[in-house]
Amino acid sequence: MSTLDYSFAQVMRHVHHMRTNFPNRKSGGGQDLAAGQYVVETLSSYGLDASLQPFETFDSDIGEAFVALDDPGGTPITARPCLHAEPTPEAGLIAELIDVGPGGLSDYDGKDVRGKFVLAEVSYAPATPEKARIAASMGAAGIVLMNWGSDEGKEIPWRALKSVWGNPTPENWGDIPRISGVSISRSDGIMLRRKMAQGPVTLHIRLTASRLWRTLYQPLAWLNAPADAPERDQFVIVSGHIDSWNPGVTDNITGMSVMMEIAHLLSRQRDRLRRSVVFCFWNGHEVAEAAGSTYFVDSHWERINRDAVAYVNIDSVGMKGTEEFHINSCPELADFSAEMSKAVFAGTLPQKVTTLRRVGDQSFFGVGVSAATGRHSYSPAVVKDQNGATLGWYNHTEFDTIDVVDEAALEADLDWCSRYVHALVTKPVLPQRFGMRLADLEERFAAMIGDGSDPADLARIPMALATLKSEIGWFEAYLDGAAATAPDAVRIRANRLILRLSRLLTFLTSSAIGRYGQDSYGVSTLAQPVPALACLQDYRTLPADTLQARLLKTKLMRLRQSITDALEAARNLIDDFRMIAEGGRQDTTSMAVVAGQGPWR
């Protein structure tokens, strides 16, 4: 039992209340709003400043789907319509089916899918919206998604195809896939593969679908630290999504229930909080693709940029059959995340920390907020046996019921999450350490730049990282040593510097679009070591005297500028703080760079 004195019985009361009263929380369906009102009433009773945030978003509603082999009179295949899909003509479409496996770019090599249907596996390689974007870009008429799980599985998942993250802009409106889409069971997908091995397979697909702008509502609840708390303006963001497919018990009733209990726990310790916390129950997660979290970022950007300490996402906790604990973390929180894991689980089960990817509601990469998420997870052997089902064979189906909840795993997940958030809002010195972030940057830029042609002096980036390294080393040593006994005002400045470093260093390798936008869901360039420099590979395939190569050279030079500028700013910020902490020391290296005598001359 955690020393934080939570009530797991109360968590289960929330679980049973929501699964009984709000089982179908599809965005805009009505029960999402009813669930939101329940959350607001509950958190208001704990003394939080809770309300429903309205926002308009590009949503989609459930249509109807019919699939048959060969022609309208052929053998029917049970299917579900994808959301954010294009409807077929009233008579449907008849086309050949082409297997593209996971549905990534390389899976289309040597295949002409123009005007045809493609069969793709449900997985995160890439995520479903990116599968749809790629299929549409290749000219496919439609996409058929075969579920993960066992090869004999009859479960059919709900899926949405909108690859644009959050609300679209004029620049990416046209990137939303205009393609028909249905999902089928894995067993039917295996059947179709066997038939394709014997010869061409034709499908008839008839689909109704709709897209619409609508207003959704999501609960936000602020627990403000006491007025005399030294860092009251800073805050931790704790989130999970409120909308889901019917009934969505592990995805995400359990997560919401854990969030509410953490809010209750912290509300009873409000007078001991050093920082504030906001609990966000995102709507528009499943269909509008992270619309709620993106709107929160857009509507609170300046405050988040200035004062957000960390982002903790709680989703799909308490899954039955999980025998490991996995944490997805940004580099600067990796050691702290592992420390919290060991405190809860000691040697009782395998634990690992992996690099946080931009999935779920990770809408804070551009701003540069340190982030992590953790939960009981399936072992690699189970995931492989279930064909990539990282969130369980039942995910996004009607089988995500109370029967797939493991209460012991859920309580342990609550324990870890509550300790994690509690530490972030009470520690005098924030736990982010940037040595691992710097090592990650060095590795990624080395892999991206490599030994190939360097038309834009990109080698300046590793040089800037090397210059930053000693400053990062000093700052880490200070945080782990002298900061503990420093005056509170100096510690506050150190914590403020931590926030600025995360803003400057996160987007460098975590985003293709940069600080002020949102990358499309699962877009393939994010798999590059440095997504922002993805065009370097294009440059290297071109003769240097071509127009496109010349244009890319200029683009790469300007991308380099944004990177080296951020690295120099980070170094100068640490040096400025070091002068304060050490009592007025001057850095001749910094002065030399300003004078034009730095390492790039």
Secondary structure, DSSP 8 states (H G I E B T S, - for coil): --TT---HHHHHHHHHHHHHH-----TTSSHHHHHHHHHHHHHHHTT-EEEEEEEEEEEEE---EEEEESSTTS-EE--EE-BS-----TT-EEEEEEE-TT--GGGGTT---TTSEEEEE-SSTT-HHHHHHHHHHTT-SEEEEE--S-TT-------B---S-SS--TTTGGGS---EEEEE-HHHHHHHHHHHHHS--EEEEEE--EEEEEEEEEEEEEE---TT-TTTT-EEEEEEE---SSS-IIIIIHHHHHHHHHHHHHHTTGGG-SSEEEEEEESS-TTTTSHHHHHHHHHTHHHHHHHEEEEEE--S-SBTT--EEEEEE-GGGHHHHHHHHHHHHTTSS-EEEEE--S-TT-TTTTTT--EEEEEEE--HHHHHHTTT-TT-TTTTSTT-SGGGB-HHHHHHHHHHHHHHHHHHHH-SS-----HHHHHHHHHHHHHHHTTS--TT-TTHHHHHHHHHHHHHHHHHHHHHTGGGGS-HHHHHHHHHHHHHHHHHHHHHHH-SS-TTS---TT-GGGGSSSGGGTHHHHHHTS-TTSHHHHHHHHHHHHHHHHHHHHHHHHHHHHHHHHHHHHTS---HHHHHHHTT-STT-
